[in-house]
Amino acid sequence: MRAKVFIGVVISLILEVVARAAEPNPLTAAEQAAGWKFLFDGKSLEGWRGFRTDAPGAGWGVADGVLMTSGNAGDLMTKRVYGDFELSFEWKISEAGNSGVIYRIGLGEAAADRTGLEYQILDNLKAEDNERPNHRAGSIYDLASAPSQDVTKPVGQWNLGRIVIRGWRVEHWLNGEKLIEFDLGSPAGRAAIAKSRFKDSPKFAAFPRGFIALQNDGHVVSFRSIKIRELD
């Protein structure tokens, strides 16, 4: 009898592991204990809104644990604001595609990137906006460049992005590689802003807490496993 019970427990554990492995948006017990939470539940747009609207744009949808847009849907933004945090997300871009994750966003401006910093998402090989180093995947858009070595996966494959921000110290990671560590509050950081396209946007990088948005730039882009750990 004990042998049967033991076998039954083992089978249950194996089935649980298999079920978890099949989930596109896993959150382990260790991650939960460390304070990680989902921004995207893998099933719905719960917790999200549009940049200018209370409801998400009609072009955003969820299928098989993936959050995606076919373009022309407007940015998708969290309903909550965040200060210091670590954000992990998987992204997949279409051929010649362009998108981004924008954070520390304030309301009242014409676009989310007029206040918030952008983690650039790009097809580095074929996108039109691939000439400038600080416009390529993983860069702080128009401010700080990713290394010249391209660590993106081929179009159609999933990439793992990570953003860490404490105060105005920012880290951008891509596929396990730290691309950028930059202090926007330092003289070098303020000088970078003064030379960027945001130099005439007084509210840019001005909010210690703000919304997080997935950018819609008119291209097909997909996200999954979006999770956050607040640090403040």
MARBA-3410 file (N, C-alpha, C, O; in Angstrom, 1 decimal):
232
0.8,-1.2,0.0,0.0,0.0,0.0,0.9,1.3,0.0,0.6,2.2,-0.7 ~ 1.9,1.2,0.8,2.8,2.4,0.9,3.5,2.7,-0.4,3.6,3.8,-0.9 ~ 3.8,1.6,-1.1,4.5,1.7,-2.4,3.5,2.4,-3.4,3.9,3.2,-4.2 ~ 2.2,2.0,-3.4,1.3,2.6,-4.3,1.1,4.1,-4.0,1.0,4.9,-4.9 ~ 1.0,4.4,-2.7,0.9,5.8,-2.3,2.1,6.6,-2.8,1.9,7.7,-3.3
3.3,6.0,-2.6,4.5,6.7,-3.0,4.5,6.9,-4.5,4.8,8.0,-5.0 ~ 4.1,5.9,-5.3,4.1,6.0,-6.8,3.1,7.1,-7.2,3.3,7.8,-8.1 ~ 1.9,7.1,-6.5,0.9,8.1,-6.8,1.4,9.5,-6.6,1.1,10.4,-7.4 ~ 2.1,9.7,-5.5,2.7,11.1,-5.2,3.7,11.5,-6.2,3.7,12.6,-6.7 ~ 4.6,10.5,-6.6,5.6,10.8,-7.7,4.9,11.2,-9.0,5.3,12.1,-9.6
3.9,10.4,-9.4,3.1,10.7,-10.6,2.5,12.1,-10.5,2.6,12.8,-11.5 ~ 1.9,12.5,-9.4,1.3,13.8,-9.2,2.3,14.9,-9.4,2.1,15.9,-10.0 ~ 3.5,14.7,-8.8,4.6,15.7,-8.9,5.1,15.8,-10.3,5.3,16.9,-10.8 ~ 5.2,14.7,-11.0,5.6,14.8,-12.4,4.6,15.5,-13.3,5.0,16.3,-14.1 ~ 3.3,15.2,-13.1,2.3,15.9,-13.8,2.3,17.4,-13.5,2.0,18.2,-14.4
2.5,17.8,-12.3,2.6,19.2,-11.9,3.8,19.9,-12.6,3.6,21.0,-13.1 ~ 4.9,19.2,-12.6,6.1,19.8,-13.3,5.8,19.9,-14.8,6.2,21.0,-15.4 ~ 5.2,18.9,-15.4,4.9,19.0,-16.9,4.0,20.1,-17.1,4.1,20.8,-18.1 ~ 2.9,20.2,-16.3,2.0,21.3,-16.5,2.6,22.7,-16.4,2.3,23.6,-17.2 ~ 3.5,22.8,-15.4,4.2,24.1,-15.2,5.1,24.4,-16.4,5.2,25.6,-16.9
5.7,23.4,-16.9,6.6,23.6,-18.1,5.9,24.0,-19.3,6.4,24.7,-20.2 ~ 4.6,23.6,-19.4,3.8,24.0,-20.6,3.3,25.4,-20.5,2.8,25.9,-21.5 ~ 3.3,26.0,-19.3,2.8,27.3,-19.1,3.7,28.3,-19.8,4.9,28.3,-19.6 ~ 3.2,29.2,-20.6,4.1,30.2,-21.3,4.5,31.3,-20.3,5.4,32.1,-20.7 ~ 3.9,31.5,-19.2,4.2,32.6,-18.2,4.4,32.0,-16.8,3.7,32.4,-15.9
5.5,31.2,-16.6,5.7,30.6,-15.3,6.2,31.6,-14.3,6.9,32.6,-14.6 ~ 5.8,31.5,-13.0,6.3,32.2,-11.9,6.6,31.2,-10.8,5.7,30.7,-10.2 ~ 7.9,31.0,-10.6,8.3,30.0,-9.6,8.0,30.4,-8.2,7.8,31.6,-7.9 ~ 8.0,29.4,-7.3,7.8,29.7,-5.9,9.0,30.6,-5.4,8.7,31.5,-4.5 ~ 10.2,30.4,-5.8,11.3,31.2,-5.4,11.1,32.7,-5.9,11.4,33.6,-5.1
10.6,32.9,-7.1,10.3,34.2,-7.6,9.2,34.9,-6.8,9.3,36.1,-6.4 ~ 8.2,34.1,-6.5,7.1,34.7,-5.6,7.7,35.1,-4.3,7.3,36.2,-3.8 ~ 8.5,34.3,-3.7,9.1,34.6,-2.4,10.0,35.9,-2.4,10.1,36.6,-1.5 ~ 10.6,36.1,-3.6,11.5,37.3,-3.8,10.7,38.5,-4.1,11.3,39.6,-4.3 ~ 9.4,38.4,-4.3,8.5,39.6,-4.5,8.1,39.8,-6.0,7.5,40.8,-6.3
8.4,38.8,-6.8,8.0,39.0,-8.2,6.5,38.8,-8.4,5.9,37.9,-7.7 ~ 5.9,39.6,-9.3,4.5,39.5,-9.6,4.3,39.6,-11.1,5.1,40.2,-11.8 ~ 3.2,39.0,-11.6,2.9,39.2,-13.0,2.4,40.6,-13.3,1.6,41.2,-12.6 ~ 2.8,41.1,-14.4,2.1,42.3,-15.0,1.1,41.8,-16.1,0.1,42.5,-16.3 ~ 1.4,40.7,-16.6,0.5,40.0,-17.6,0.2,38.6,-17.2,1.1,37.8,-17.0
-1.1,38.3,-17.0,-1.5,37.0,-16.4,-1.5,35.9,-17.4,-1.8,34.8,-17.1 ~ -1.2,36.2,-18.7,-1.1,35.2,-19.7,-2.5,34.8,-20.3,-2.6,34.0,-21.2 ~ -3.6,35.5,-19.8,-4.9,35.1,-20.2,-5.7,36.3,-20.7,-6.7,36.2,-21.5 ~ -5.4,37.5,-20.1,-6.3,38.6,-20.4,-5.5,39.9,-20.4,-4.3,39.9,-20.1 ~ -6.2,41.0,-20.6,-5.6,42.4,-20.5,-5.9,43.0,-19.2,-5.9,44.3,-19.0
-6.2,42.2,-18.2,-6.5,42.7,-16.8,-5.3,43.5,-16.3,-4.1,43.0,-16.4 ~ -5.5,44.7,-15.8,-4.4,45.5,-15.3,-3.8,46.5,-16.3,-2.8,47.2,-16.0 ~ -4.3,46.5,-17.5,-3.8,47.3,-18.6,-4.8,48.2,-19.1,-6.0,48.0,-19.0 ~ -4.4,49.4,-19.7,-5.2,50.4,-20.3,-4.5,51.0,-21.5,-3.4,50.6,-21.8 ~ -5.1,51.9,-22.2,-4.5,52.6,-23.2,-3.7,53.8,-22.7,-4.0,54.2,-21.5
-2.8,54.4,-23.5,-2.1,55.6,-23.0,-3.1,56.8,-22.8,-3.0,57.6,-21.9 ~ -4.0,56.9,-23.7,-5.0,58.0,-23.7,-6.4,57.6,-23.3,-7.3,58.4,-23.2 ~ -6.6,56.3,-23.2,-7.9,55.8,-22.9,-7.9,54.8,-21.7,-6.9,54.3,-21.4 ~ -9.1,54.7,-21.1,-9.2,53.8,-20.0,-9.1,52.3,-20.4,-8.7,51.5,-19.6 ~ -9.5,52.0,-21.6,-9.5,50.7,-22.1,-8.4,50.5,-23.1,-8.0,51.4,-23.8
-7.8,49.2,-23.2,-6.8,49.0,-24.2,-7.3,49.2,-25.6,-8.5,49.0,-25.8 ~ -6.4,49.5,-26.5,-6.7,49.6,-27.9,-7.2,48.3,-28.5,-6.7,47.2,-28.0 ~ -8.1,48.4,-29.4,-8.8,47.1,-29.9,-7.8,46.2,-30.6,-8.0,45.0,-30.8 ~ -6.6,46.8,-31.0,-5.6,46.0,-31.8,-4.8,45.1,-30.9,-4.0,44.3,-31.4 ~ -4.9,45.2,-29.5,-4.2,44.3,-28.6,-5.0,43.1,-28.3,-6.2,43.2,-28.1
-4.3,41.9,-28.2,-5.1,40.7,-27.9,-4.2,39.7,-27.2,-2.9,39.9,-27.2 ~ -4.8,38.6,-26.7,-4.1,37.6,-26.0,-4.5,36.2,-26.6,-5.6,36.0,-26.9 ~ -3.5,35.4,-26.9,-3.7,34.1,-27.4,-2.6,33.2,-27.0,-1.4,33.5,-27.2 ~ -2.9,32.0,-26.4,-1.9,31.0,-26.0,-0.8,31.6,-25.1,0.4,31.3,-25.3 ~ -1.2,32.4,-24.2,-0.3,33.0,-23.3,0.6,34.1,-23.8,1.6,34.5,-23.1
0.3,34.6,-25.0,1.1,35.7,-25.6,0.2,36.9,-25.8,-0.9,36.9,-26.2 ~ 0.8,38.1,-25.4,0.2,39.4,-25.6,0.8,40.0,-26.9,2.0,40.1,-27.0 ~ -0.1,40.4,-27.8,0.5,40.9,-29.1,-0.4,41.9,-29.7,-1.6,42.0,-29.4 ~ 0.1,42.6,-30.7,-0.6,43.6,-31.5,-0.2,43.4,-32.9,1.0,43.2,-33.2 ~ -1.1,43.6,-33.8,-0.8,43.6,-35.2,-0.5,45.0,-35.8,-0.3,45.1,-37.0
-0.5,46.0,-34.9,-0.1,47.4,-35.3,-1.3,48.3,-35.2,-2.5,47.9,-35.3 ~ -1.0,49.6,-35.1,-2.1,50.6,-35.1,-3.1,50.5,-34.0,-4.3,50.6,-34.2 ~ -2.6,50.1,-32.8,-3.5,49.9,-31.7,-3.2,50.9,-30.5,-3.9,50.8,-29.5 ~ -2.2,51.7,-30.7,-1.9,52.6,-29.6,-1.1,51.9,-28.6,-1.1,50.6,-28.5 ~ -0.4,52.6,-27.7,0.4,52.0,-26.7,-0.5,51.3,-25.6,-1.5,51.8,-25.3
0.0,50.2,-25.0,-0.7,49.5,-24.0,0.0,49.8,-22.7,1.2,49.6,-22.6 ~ -0.7,50.4,-21.7,-0.1,50.9,-20.5,-0.7,50.3,-19.2,-1.8,50.0,-19.2 ~ 0.2,50.1,-18.2,-0.3,49.6,-16.9,-1.3,50.6,-16.3,-1.2,51.8,-16.5 ~ -2.2,50.1,-15.5,-3.1,50.9,-14.7,-2.4,51.5,-13.4,-2.8,52.5,-12.9 ~ -1.3,50.8,-13.0,-0.6,51.2,-11.8,0.7,52.0,-12.2,1.2,51.8,-13.3
1.2,52.7,-11.2,2.5,53.4,-11.4,3.5,52.6,-10.6,3.2,52.0,-9.6 ~ 4.8,52.7,-11.0,5.9,52.0,-10.4,7.1,53.0,-10.2,7.3,53.9,-11.0 ~ 7.8,52.8,-9.1,9.0,53.6,-8.9,10.3,52.8,-9.3,10.6,52.7,-10.5 ~ 11.0,52.3,-8.3,12.2,51.5,-8.5,11.7,50.0,-8.7,10.8,49.6,-8.0 ~ 12.2,49.4,-9.7,11.7,48.0,-10.0,12.7,47.3,-10.8,13.7,47.8,-11.4
12.5,46.0,-10.9,13.2,45.1,-11.9,12.1,44.4,-12.7,11.1,43.8,-12.2 ~ 12.2,44.6,-14.0,11.1,44.1,-14.9,11.8,43.0,-15.9,12.8,43.3,-16.4 ~ 11.1,41.9,-16.0,11.6,40.8,-16.9,10.5,40.6,-17.9,9.3,40.5,-17.5 ~ 10.8,40.4,-19.1,9.8,40.2,-20.2,10.5,39.5,-21.4,11.6,39.7,-21.7 ~ 9.7,38.7,-22.1,10.1,38.1,-23.3,9.4,38.9,-24.5,8.2,39.2,-24.4
10.2,39.1,-25.6,9.6,39.8,-26.7,10.0,39.2,-28.0,11.1,38.6,-28.1 ~ 9.2,39.3,-29.0,9.4,38.8,-30.3,8.9,39.8,-31.3,7.8,40.3,-31.3 ~ 9.8,40.2,-32.2,9.5,41.3,-33.2,9.3,40.7,-34.6,9.9,39.7,-34.9 ~ 8.5,41.4,-35.4,8.4,41.0,-36.8,9.5,41.5,-37.7,10.3,42.4,-37.2 ~ 9.6,41.0,-38.9,10.7,41.4,-39.8,10.6,43.0,-40.0,9.5,43.5,-40.4
11.7,43.7,-39.8,11.8,45.1,-40.0,11.0,45.9,-38.9,10.7,47.1,-39.1 ~ 10.6,45.2,-37.9,9.7,45.7,-36.9,10.4,46.6,-35.8,11.6,46.5,-35.7 ~ 9.6,47.4,-35.1,10.1,48.4,-34.2,9.0,48.5,-33.0,7.8,48.5,-33.3 ~ 9.5,48.4,-31.8,8.6,48.6,-30.6,9.5,49.0,-29.5,10.6,49.5,-29.6 ~ 8.9,48.9,-28.3,9.7,49.2,-27.1,8.9,49.0,-25.8,7.7,48.9,-25.9
9.6,49.1,-24.7,9.0,49.1,-23.4,9.3,50.5,-22.8,10.5,50.8,-22.6 ~ 8.3,51.3,-22.5,8.6,52.6,-22.0,8.2,52.7,-20.5,7.1,52.1,-20.1 ~ 9.0,53.3,-19.6,8.7,53.3,-18.2,9.0,54.6,-17.6,9.6,55.5,-18.1 ~ 8.4,54.8,-16.3,8.4,56.1,-15.6,7.6,57.1,-16.5,8.1,58.3,-16.7 ~ 6.5,56.7,-17.0,5.7,57.6,-17.8,4.7,58.5,-17.0,4.2,58.0,-16.0
4.6,59.7,-17.3,3.6,60.6,-16.8,2.6,60.9,-17.8,2.8,60.8,-19.0 ~ 1.4,61.3,-17.3,0.3,61.6,-18.2,0.3,63.1,-18.6,1.0,63.9,-18.0 ~ -0.4,63.4,-19.7,-0.6,64.8,-20.1,0.2,65.2,-21.3,0.1,66.3,-21.8 ~ 1.2,64.3,-21.7,2.0,64.7,-22.9,1.4,64.0,-24.2,0.5,63.1,-24.0 ~ 1.9,64.3,-25.3,1.4,63.8,-26.6,1.7,62.3,-26.8,0.9,61.6,-27.4
2.8,61.8,-26.2,3.2,60.4,-26.4,3.9,60.0,-25.1,4.4,60.8,-24.4 ~ 3.8,58.7,-24.9,4.4,58.1,-23.7,5.9,58.4,-23.6,6.4,58.6,-22.5 ~ 6.6,58.4,-24.8,8.1,58.5,-24.7,8.5,60.0,-24.6,9.7,60.3,-24.6 ~ 7.5,60.9,-24.4,7.9,62.3,-24.1,8.2,62.5,-22.6,8.7,63.5,-22.2 ~ 7.8,61.5,-21.8,8.2,61.5,-20.4,9.0,60.3,-19.9,9.9,60.4,-19.1
8.7,59.1,-20.5,9.3,57.9,-20.1,10.5,57.5,-20.9,10.6,57.8,-22.0 ~ 11.4,56.7,-20.2,12.5,56.1,-20.9,12.1,54.9,-21.7,11.1,54.2,-21.3 ~ 12.8,54.6,-22.8,12.4,53.5,-23.6,13.5,52.5,-23.8,14.6,52.8,-24.1 ~ 13.1,51.2,-23.5,13.9,50.1,-23.8,13.6,49.7,-25.2,12.5,49.3,-25.5 ~ 14.5,49.9,-26.1,14.2,49.7,-27.6,14.1,48.3,-27.9,14.9,47.4,-27.5
13.1,48.0,-28.7,12.9,46.7,-29.3,12.9,46.9,-30.8,12.2,47.7,-31.4 ~ 13.7,46.1,-31.5,14.0,46.3,-32.9,14.5,45.1,-33.6,15.2,44.3,-33.1 ~ 14.1,45.0,-34.9,14.8,44.1,-35.8,16.1,44.8,-36.2,16.0,45.6,-37.1 ~ 17.2,44.5,-35.6,18.4,45.2,-35.8,18.9,45.1,-37.3,19.6,46.0,-37.7 ~ 18.5,44.1,-38.0,19.0,43.9,-39.3,18.3,44.7,-40.4,18.9,45.2,-41.3
16.9,44.7,-40.3,16.1,45.2,-41.4,15.3,46.4,-41.0,14.7,47.0,-41.9 ~ 15.1,46.8,-39.8,14.3,47.9,-39.4,14.9,49.2,-40.0,16.1,49.4,-40.0 ~ 14.1,50.2,-40.3,14.5,51.5,-40.9,15.4,52.2,-39.8,16.3,52.9,-40.2 ~ 15.0,52.1,-38.6,15.6,52.9,-37.5,16.8,52.1,-36.9,17.0,52.0,-35.7 ~ 17.7,51.5,-37.7,18.8,50.7,-37.2,20.2,51.3,-37.4,21.2,50.7,-37.2
20.2,52.6,-37.9,21.5,53.1,-38.2,22.2,53.7,-37.0,23.5,53.6,-36.9 ~ 21.5,54.3,-36.0,22.2,54.9,-34.9,22.3,53.8,-33.8,21.3,53.1,-33.5 ~ 23.5,53.7,-33.2,23.7,52.7,-32.1,22.7,52.8,-31.0,22.3,51.8,-30.4 ~ 22.3,54.1,-30.6,21.4,54.2,-29.5,19.9,54.1,-29.9,19.0,54.5,-29.2 ~ 19.7,53.5,-31.1,18.3,53.2,-31.5,18.1,51.7,-31.7,17.1,51.2,-32.1
19.2,50.9,-31.4,19.1,49.5,-31.6,18.6,48.7,-30.4,18.5,49.3,-29.3 ~ 18.2,47.5,-30.6,17.6,46.7,-29.5,18.4,46.7,-28.2,19.6,46.5,-28.2 ~ 17.7,47.0,-27.1,18.3,47.0,-25.8,18.8,48.4,-25.4,19.1,48.6,-24.2 ~ 18.9,49.3,-26.3,19.4,50.7,-26.0,18.3,51.4,-25.1,17.2,51.1,-25.1 ~ 18.8,52.4,-24.4,17.9,53.4,-23.8,17.7,54.4,-25.0,18.6,55.2,-25.3
16.5,54.4,-25.6,16.3,55.0,-26.9,16.8,56.4,-26.9,16.4,57.3,-26.2 ~ 17.7,56.7,-27.9,18.3,58.0,-28.2,19.2,58.6,-27.1,19.6,59.8,-27.1 ~ 19.5,57.7,-26.1,20.3,58.2,-25.0,21.6,57.4,-24.8,22.7,58.0,-24.8 ~ 21.4,56.1,-24.6,22.6,55.3,-24.3,22.5,54.1,-25.2,21.5,53.4,-25.4 ~ 23.7,53.7,-25.8,23.8,52.7,-26.8,24.1,51.3,-26.3,24.8,51.2,-25.3
23.5,50.3,-26.9,23.9,48.9,-26.6,25.2,48.7,-27.2,25.6,49.4,-28.2 ~ 26.0,47.7,-26.8,27.3,47.4,-27.4,27.1,47.0,-28.9,26.0,46.7,-29.3 ~ 28.2,47.2,-29.6,28.1,46.9,-31.1,27.8,45.4,-31.4,27.3,45.1,-32.4 ~ 28.2,44.5,-30.5,27.9,43.1,-30.7,26.4,42.9,-30.5,25.8,43.2,-29.5 ~ 25.8,42.3,-31.5,24.3,42.1,-31.5,24.0,40.8,-30.9,24.4,39.8,-31.4
23.2,40.9,-29.7,22.9,39.6,-29.0,21.4,39.3,-29.2,20.9,38.4,-28.5 ~ 20.7,39.9,-30.2,19.3,39.6,-30.4,19.2,38.2,-31.1,20.2,37.8,-31.8 ~ 18.1,37.6,-30.9,17.8,36.3,-31.6,17.2,36.7,-33.0,16.7,37.8,-33.2 ~ 17.3,35.7,-33.9,16.7,36.0,-35.2,15.2,36.3,-35.1,14.5,35.9,-34.2 ~ 14.7,37.1,-36.1,13.3,37.4,-36.1,12.5,36.2,-36.1,12.8,35.2,-36.7
11.4,36.2,-35.2,10.6,35.1,-35.0,10.9,34.3,-33.8,10.1,33.4,-33.4 ~ 12.1,34.5,-33.2,12.4,33.9,-32.0,12.3,34.8,-30.8,12.3,36.0,-30.9 ~ 12.1,34.2,-29.6,11.9,35.0,-28.4,13.2,35.5,-27.8,14.2,34.8,-27.8 ~ 13.2,36.8,-27.4,14.3,37.4,-26.7,13.9,37.6,-25.2,12.7,37.9,-25.0 ~ 14.8,37.6,-24.3,14.6,37.9,-22.9,15.1,39.3,-22.6,16.3,39.5,-22.6
14.2,40.2,-22.2,14.6,41.6,-21.9,14.5,41.7,-20.3,13.7,41.1,-19.7 ~ 15.3,42.7,-19.8,15.3,43.0,-18.4,15.7,44.4,-18.2,16.6,44.9,-18.8 ~ 14.9,45.1,-17.3,15.2,46.5,-17.0,15.3,46.5,-15.4,14.4,46.0,-14.7 ~ 16.3,47.2,-15.0,16.5,47.5,-13.5,16.6,49.0,-13.4,17.5,49.6,-14.0 ~ 15.8,49.6,-12.5,15.9,51.0,-12.3,15.8,51.3,-10.8,14.9,50.9,-10.1
16.9,52.0,-10.3,16.9,52.4,-8.9,17.2,53.9,-8.9,18.3,54.3,-9.3 ~ 16.3,54.8,-8.4,16.5,56.2,-8.6,16.6,56.5,-10.1,15.6,56.1,-10.8 ~ 17.7,57.0,-10.6,17.9,57.2,-12.1,19.0,56.3,-12.6,19.5,56.6,-13.7 ~ 19.5,55.4,-11.8,20.4,54.4,-12.3,19.7,53.3,-13.0,18.8,52.6,-12.5 ~ 20.0,53.1,-14.3,19.3,52.2,-15.1,20.2,51.1,-15.7,21.3,51.4,-16.1
19.7,49.9,-15.7,20.4,48.8,-16.4,19.4,48.2,-17.4,18.2,48.0,-17.1 ~ 20.0,47.9,-18.6,19.2,47.2,-19.6,20.0,45.9,-19.9,21.2,45.9,-20.2 ~ 19.2,44.8,-19.9,19.8,43.5,-20.2,19.1,42.9,-21.4,17.9,43.2,-21.6 ~ 19.8,42.1,-22.1,19.2,41.4,-23.3,19.8,40.0,-23.4,21.0,39.8,-23.5 ~ 18.9,39.0,-23.3,19.4,37.6,-23.4,20.5,37.2,-22.5,21.5,36.6,-22.9
20.4,37.7,-21.3,21.4,37.4,-20.2,22.7,38.3,-20.2,23.5,38.1,-19.4 ~ 22.7,39.2,-21.2,23.9,40.1,-21.3,23.5,41.5,-20.8,22.5,42.1,-21.2 ~ 24.3,42.1,-19.9,24.1,43.5,-19.5,24.6,44.4,-20.6,25.8,44.4,-20.8 ~ 23.7,45.1,-21.2,24.0,46.0,-22.3,24.4,47.4,-21.8,25.3,48.0,-22.4 ~ 23.7,47.9,-20.8,23.8,49.3,-20.4,23.7,49.4,-18.9,22.9,48.7,-18.3
24.6,50.2,-18.3,24.4,50.6,-16.9,24.7,52.1,-17.0,25.8,52.5,-17.2 ~ 23.7,52.9,-16.7,23.8,54.4,-17.0,23.0,55.1,-15.9,21.9,54.7,-15.5 ~ 23.6,56.2,-15.4,23.0,57.1,-14.4,22.5,58.3,-15.0,23.2,59.2,-15.4 ~ 21.2,58.4,-15.2,20.6,59.6,-15.9,20.6,60.8,-15.0,20.3,61.9,-15.5 ~ 20.8,60.6,-13.7,20.9,61.8,-12.8,22.3,62.4,-12.8,22.5,63.4,-12.1
23.3,61.7,-13.4,24.6,62.2,-13.3,24.8,63.3,-14.4,24.0,63.5,-15.2 ~ 25.9,64.0,-14.3,26.2,65.0,-15.3,26.2,64.4,-16.7,25.8,65.0,-17.7 ~ 26.8,63.2,-16.9,26.8,62.6,-18.2,25.4,62.2,-18.6,25.1,62.3,-19.8 ~ 24.6,61.8,-17.7,23.2,61.5,-18.0,22.4,62.7,-18.5,21.7,62.6,-19.5 ~ 22.6,63.8,-17.7,21.8,65.0,-18.1,22.3,65.6,-19.4,21.6,66.1,-20.2
23.7,65.4,-19.7,24.2,65.8,-20.9,23.7,65.0,-22.1,23.4,65.6,-23.2 ~ 23.5,63.7,-21.9,22.9,62.9,-22.9,21.5,63.3,-23.3,21.1,63.3,-24.4 ~ 20.7,63.6,-22.2,19.4,64.1,-22.5,19.4,65.4,-23.3,18.6,65.6,-24.2 ~ 20.3,66.3,-22.9,20.4,67.6,-23.6,20.8,67.5,-25.0,20.5,68.4,-25.8 ~ 21.4,66.4,-25.4,21.8,66.2,-26.8,20.8,65.3,-27.6,20.9,65.1,-28.8
19.7,64.9,-26.9,18.8,63.9,-27.5,17.6,64.6,-28.1,17.5,65.8,-28.0 ~ 16.7,63.8,-28.7,15.5,64.4,-29.2,14.5,64.9,-28.2,13.5,65.5,-28.4 ~ 14.9,64.5,-26.9,14.0,64.9,-25.8,14.5,66.2,-25.1,13.9,66.6,-24.0 ~ 15.4,66.9,-25.7,16.0,68.1,-25.0,15.0,69.2,-24.8,15.1,70.0,-23.9 ~ 13.9,69.2,-25.6,12.9,70.2,-25.4,11.6,69.7,-24.8,10.6,70.3,-24.8
11.7,68.5,-24.1,10.6,67.9,-23.4,10.9,68.0,-21.9,11.6,67.2,-21.4 ~ 10.5,69.1,-21.2,10.8,69.4,-19.8,10.4,68.3,-18.9,11.0,68.2,-17.8 ~ 9.4,67.5,-19.2,9.0,66.4,-18.3,9.6,65.1,-18.6,9.3,64.1,-17.9 ~ 10.5,65.0,-19.5,11.2,63.8,-19.8,12.1,63.4,-18.7,12.9,64.2,-18.2 ~ 12.1,62.1,-18.3,12.9,61.6,-17.2,12.8,62.5,-15.9,13.8,62.8,-15.3
11.5,62.9,-15.6,11.3,63.8,-14.5,10.5,63.1,-13.4,10.3,63.7,-12.3 ~ 9.9,62.0,-13.6,9.0,61.4,-12.7,9.6,60.2,-11.9,10.1,59.2,-12.6 ~ 9.7,60.3,-10.6,10.3,59.2,-9.8,9.4,57.9,-9.8,9.9,56.8,-9.5 ~ 8.1,58.1,-10.1,7.2,57.0,-10.3,6.4,57.2,-11.5,6.0,58.4,-11.8 ~ 6.1,56.2,-12.2,5.3,56.3,-13.5,4.7,55.0,-14.0,5.0,53.9,-13.4
4.0,55.1,-15.1,3.4,54.0,-15.7,4.4,53.2,-16.6,5.5,53.8,-16.9 ~ 4.1,52.0,-16.9,4.9,51.2,-17.9,4.1,50.9,-19.1,2.9,50.6,-18.9 ~ 4.6,51.0,-20.3,3.8,50.8,-21.5,4.6,49.9,-22.5,5.8,49.9,-22.5 ~ 3.8,49.2,-23.2,4.3,48.4,-24.4,4.0,49.3,-25.6,2.8,49.6,-25.9 ~ 5.0,49.6,-26.3,4.8,50.6,-27.4,4.3,49.9,-28.7,4.7,48.8,-29.1
3.3,50.6,-29.3,2.8,50.2,-30.6,3.3,51.2,-31.6,3.0,52.3,-31.6 ~ 4.2,50.7,-32.5,4.9,51.6,-33.5,4.4,51.2,-34.9,5.1,51.4,-35.8 ~ 3.3,50.5,-35.0,2.7,50.1,-36.3,3.2,48.8,-36.8,2.9,48.5,-37.9 ~ 3.9,48.0,-35.9,4.5,46.7,-36.4,3.9,45.6,-35.5,3.5,45.8,-34.4 ~ 4.0,44.4,-36.0,3.6,43.2,-35.2,4.7,43.0,-34.2,5.9,42.9,-34.5
4.2,42.9,-32.9,5.2,42.6,-31.8,4.4,41.7,-30.8,3.2,41.9,-30.6 ~ 5.2,40.8,-30.2,4.6,39.9,-29.2,5.3,40.0,-27.9,6.6,40.2,-27.9 ~ 4.6,39.8,-26.7,5.2,39.8,-25.4,4.7,38.6,-24.6,3.5,38.2,-24.9 ~ 5.5,38.1,-23.7,5.0,37.1,-22.8,5.9,37.1,-21.5,6.9,37.7,-21.5 ~ 5.4,36.4,-20.5,6.2,36.2,-19.3,6.7,37.6,-18.7,7.8,37.8,-18.4
5.7,38.6,-18.7,6.0,39.9,-18.2,5.8,39.9,-16.7,4.7,39.8,-16.2 ~ 6.9,40.1,-15.9,6.8,40.1,-14.5,7.7,41.2,-13.9,8.7,41.6,-14.5 ~ 7.3,41.6,-12.7,8.0,42.8,-12.1,8.2,42.5,-10.6,7.5,41.8,-9.9 ~ 9.3,43.1,-10.1,9.7,43.0,-8.7,10.0,44.5,-8.3,10.9,45.1,-8.7 ~ 9.1,45.0,-7.4,9.3,46.4,-6.9,10.5,46.4,-5.9,10.6,45.6,-5.1
11.3,47.5,-6.1,12.5,47.6,-5.3,12.4,48.7,-4.2,13.3,48.9,-3.4 ~ 11.3,49.5,-4.3,11.2,50.6,-3.4,10.2,50.4,-2.3,10.0,51.2,-1.4
END
